[in-house]
Amino acid sequence: MKKVFLFLLIVITIHGRAQNAPTSTPLIEKLNNQNNKSKITKLIKAKDWNILFPNRYGIKRKDTINHNQDFYSYEAFLRAASIFPTFLCEGDKTTQKRELAAFLANIAQETSGGWDDAPGGYFKYGLYFTEEQAPQGKLDYNDITKIKYPGIEGKQYYGRGPKQLSWNYNYAQFSEAWYGTKDTLLQHPEYLSKDAVVSFASAIWFWITPQFPKPSCHDIMVNKWIPNENDQLKGRLPGFGATVNVINGGVECGSGKDLQKTNYRYQYYLYFCNYFKVTPGDNINCANQKPFGQ
């Protein structure tokens, strides 16, 4: 009887430890793992980065936060990408190029400083901003209904970084993945504007991480997402348009017509597809796609 009791005690103890153990290693601890760097450099090189983003933050627009002369550098992008082994590394070459074009199109539009008559053209001004441009006092982005990820009074969770990560719950979930705790970025959302690698990582993390009922943008672009019956009824089909739906569908998709900024997203995608010599594929528009969750 004593042996049985001892056995049960050991099982309960091990189970308890397993329940309390971290579910995964914080991404920051994987930062020096460069295993997939070579794969990405086959798709985009430093000279491409400089051609595509000549006016990026820190180069054209002065970095007043960090005084970094090249905040959105190619090297920072590679370091962040190295932590996510599936990013730009699944499917055939055409699939990988389309995913690269889709990712760059979305981050370029999110951070664009271009205008129609801009020197060099509108599409040369991606990655121009690192923080959302809007009147002060309207940028809290703290959803109090997300009780698992409570924002902190006085902190603002407005768009920061290449993806312009927004809202307390997104900051908290990325913080859990990166630091191993939700509290770091809830307490210090400004970190996304201070560390270029963390900033890029927040964009890639959002890109590859599904958040129910939305699939990940990565799964959409590598053909892993299979629309269910409801998706098909609501017009949600694989292609670039569905990534726009994931990122900002509630604002930009489903009305039957496109906003100007949404048209720029499509045009950015076609611009990058043309640069990387890849066809854009089907369903690049989301005007007739209802937002996910509907």
C-alpha positions in Angstrom: 0.0 0.0 0.0 2.9 2.3 0.8 4.4 1.7 -2.6 1.1 2.5 -4.3 0.9 5.8 -2.3 4.5 6.7 -3.1 3.9 6.0 -6.8 0.8 8.2 -6.9 2.6 11.0 -5.0 5.4 10.9 -7.6 2.9 11.0 -10.5 1.0 13.9 -8.9 4.2 15.8 -8.3 5.5 15.4 -11.8 2.1 16.3 -13.3 2.0 19.4 -11.1 5.5 20.5 -12.2 4.5 19.9 -15.9 1.4 22.0 -15.4 3.4 24.9 -14.0 6.3 24.6 -16.4 6.5 27.1 -19.3 4.8 25.8 -22.5 7.7 26.9 -24.7 11.1 28.6 -24.5 10.8 32.4 -24.8 11.8 33.5 -28.3 14.4 35.9 -26.9 16.4 32.9 -25.8 16.5 31.7 -29.4 17.8 35.0 -30.7 21.3 33.8 -31.6 20.0 30.8 -33.6 20.8 31.7 -37.2 19.8 28.4 -38.8 17.4 29.7 -41.4 19.2 32.9 -42.2 20.8 31.5 -45.4 17.4 30.4 -46.7 15.9 33.9 -46.4 19.0 35.5 -48.0 18.3 33.5 -51.1 15.0 35.3 -51.5 16.0 38.8 -50.5 19.5 40.3 -50.2 20.8 43.5 -48.6 20.9 45.3 -52.0 17.2 44.4 -52.6 16.4 45.8 -49.1 18.1 49.0 -49.9 16.4 49.3 -53.3 12.9 48.6 -51.9 13.2 50.7 -48.7 15.5 53.6 -49.5 13.6 56.0 -47.2 13.2 53.8 -44.2 13.1 55.1 -40.6 16.4 56.3 -39.5 17.6 57.0 -43.0 15.2 59.4 -44.5 13.2 60.1 -41.4 15.4 60.9 -38.4 15.1 58.4 -35.5 14.3 60.8 -32.7 13.7 57.9 -30.2 16.9 55.9 -30.5 19.1 58.1 -32.8 19.6 54.9 -34.9 20.8 55.8 -38.4 19.1 52.6 -39.8 16.4 51.3 -37.4 14.7 49.1 -40.0 18.0 47.5 -41.2 18.3 44.4 -43.3 20.4 42.9 -40.5 17.7 43.5 -37.9 15.2 41.9 -40.2 17.4 38.8 -40.6 18.0 38.4 -36.9 14.3 38.5 -36.1 13.4 36.2 -39.0 16.0 33.6 -37.8 13.9 32.9 -34.8 10.9 31.7 -36.8 12.0 28.6 -38.9 8.8 28.4 -41.0 8.8 32.1 -42.0 9.5 32.3 -45.8 10.8 28.7 -45.7 7.8 26.6 -46.6 6.5 25.5 -50.0 8.2 25.9 -53.4 10.1 29.0 -54.6 7.0 30.6 -56.0 5.2 30.2 -52.7 8.0 31.6 -50.8 8.3 34.6 -53.1 4.6 35.3 -52.8 4.7 35.1 -49.0 7.7 37.5 -49.0 5.8 39.9 -51.3 2.7 39.7 -49.2 4.6 40.3 -45.9 6.5 43.2 -47.3 3.4 44.7 -48.9 1.5 44.8 -45.6 4.4 46.1 -43.4 5.2 48.7 -46.1 1.6 50.0 -46.2 1.3 49.9 -42.4 4.4 52.2 -42.1 4.2 54.1 -45.3 5.2 57.7 -45.6 4.6 58.0 -49.3 2.2 60.1 -51.3 1.2 60.0 -55.0 3.8 62.5 -56.2 6.6 61.5 -53.8 10.1 61.7 -55.2 10.9 58.2 -56.5 7.2 57.2 -56.2 4.8 56.2 -53.5 6.3 52.7 -53.1 9.7 53.9 -52.1 8.4 55.0 -48.7 7.7 51.8 -46.9 9.0 51.4 -43.3 9.1 55.2 -43.0 7.4 55.3 -39.6 7.9 53.2 -36.5 4.9 54.5 -34.6 1.3 55.2 -35.5 0.6 58.7 -36.7 -2.6 60.1 -35.1 -3.6 62.9 -32.7 -2.5 62.5 -29.1 -5.0 61.2 -26.7 -6.7 58.9 -29.2 -4.1 56.1 -29.1 -4.7 54.1 -25.9 -6.0 51.0 -27.7 -6.8 49.3 -24.4 -9.7 46.8 -24.7 -10.9 46.4 -21.2 -13.0 43.4 -22.2 -9.8 41.3 -22.6 -9.5 40.6 -18.9 -6.7 38.1 -19.4 -4.5 40.8 -20.8 -5.4 44.0 -18.8 -3.7 47.1 -20.0 -2.0 49.4 -17.5 -3.4 52.8 -16.8 -1.4 55.5 -18.6 0.1 53.1 -21.1 -0.8 53.3 -24.8 -0.9 50.2 -27.0 -1.1 52.0 -30.4 0.6 50.8 -33.5 4.4 50.3 -33.3 6.9 48.5 -35.5 6.6 47.2 -39.1 3.2 45.6 -38.5 2.1 48.5 -36.3 1.2 46.0 -33.5 -1.9 47.4 -31.7 -4.1 46.7 -28.7 -3.2 45.5 -25.2 -4.0 41.8 -26.0 -1.7 41.7 -29.0 1.1 43.3 -27.0 0.5 40.9 -24.1 0.4 37.8 -26.3 3.6 38.7 -28.2 5.2 39.6 -24.8 4.4 36.0 -23.6 6.0 34.6 -26.7 9.1 36.8 -26.7 9.8 37.4 -23.0 7.9 34.5 -21.4 5.5 36.8 -19.6 2.7 39.1 -20.7 3.7 41.8 -18.3 6.9 43.1 -20.0 5.2 44.7 -22.9 2.0 45.6 -21.0 4.3 47.6 -18.7 6.7 48.8 -21.5 4.9 48.9 -24.9 7.5 51.4 -26.0 10.1 48.6 -26.3 8.7 47.9 -29.8 10.0 51.4 -30.8 13.4 51.0 -29.1 14.7 47.6 -30.2 14.7 46.9 -34.0 14.9 43.2 -33.7 12.0 43.0 -31.2 10.1 45.3 -33.5 10.6 43.1 -36.5 9.9 40.0 -34.4 6.5 41.4 -33.4 5.6 41.7 -37.0 6.7 38.2 -37.9 5.1 36.7 -34.8 1.8 38.2 -35.8 2.3 37.0 -39.4 2.8 33.3 -38.4 0.5 33.1 -35.4 -3.2 32.2 -35.9 -5.7 33.9 -33.6 -9.0 32.2 -33.7 -11.2 32.6 -35.7 -8.5 33.9 -38.0 -5.8 31.7 -39.6 -2.3 33.0 -39.8 -1.2 35.1 -42.7 1.6 32.6 -43.2 -0.8 29.6 -43.5 -2.8 31.6 -46.0 0.1 32.3 -48.2 1.7 28.8 -48.1 -1.7 27.2 -48.8 -2.1 25.5 -45.4 -5.4 27.3 -44.7 -8.4 25.5 -46.1 -11.5 27.7 -46.0 -14.5 26.0 -44.4 -18.0 26.3 -45.8 -18.8 29.5 -43.9 -15.5 31.0 -45.1 -16.5 30.2 -48.7 -20.0 31.6 -48.2 -18.5 34.9 -46.9 -16.1 35.1 -49.8 -13.0 34.3 -47.7 -10.6 32.5 -50.1 -6.8 31.9 -50.1 -4.7 34.7 -51.5 -3.3 38.1 -50.6 -6.7 39.5 -49.9 -7.2 37.2 -47.0 -4.0 38.4 -45.3 -5.5 42.0 -45.4 -8.6 40.5 -43.9 -6.6 39.0 -41.0 -4.7 42.3 -40.4 -7.5 44.8 -40.7 -10.6 43.1 -42.0 -13.0 44.9 -39.8 -12.0 48.2 -41.4 -10.8 47.4 -44.9 -12.8 44.3 -46.1 -16.3 43.2 -46.8 -17.9 46.5 -47.8 -17.9 45.8 -51.6 -15.5 48.6 -52.3 -11.9 49.3 -51.2 -10.5 52.2 -49.2 -7.6 54.1 -50.7 -5.2 52.6 -48.2 -6.4 49.1 -49.1 -5.8 49.8 -52.8 -2.3 50.8 -51.8 -1.8 47.4 -50.1 -2.8 45.6 -53.3 -0.5 47.9 -55.4 2.3 47.3 -53.0 1.8 43.5 -53.3 1.9 43.7 -57.1 4.9 46.0 -56.9 6.8 43.5 -54.8 5.6 40.5 -56.9 6.9 42.3 -60.0 10.3 43.0 -58.3 10.7 39.4 -57.2 9.5 38.1 -60.6 6.6 36.0 -59.3 2.9 36.0 -60.3 0.5 37.3 -57.6 -1.9 34.4 -57.6 -5.6 34.6 -57.1 -7.9 36.5 -54.7 -5.7 39.5 -54.0 -8.7 41.7 -53.2 -10.8 41.6 -50.0 -13.6 44.0 -50.8 -16.1 41.1 -51.0 -14.7 39.1 -48.1 -16.6 39.5 -44.8 -14.3 39.9 -41.8 -13.3 36.7 -40.0 -15.7 35.9 -37.2 -18.7 36.8 -39.3 
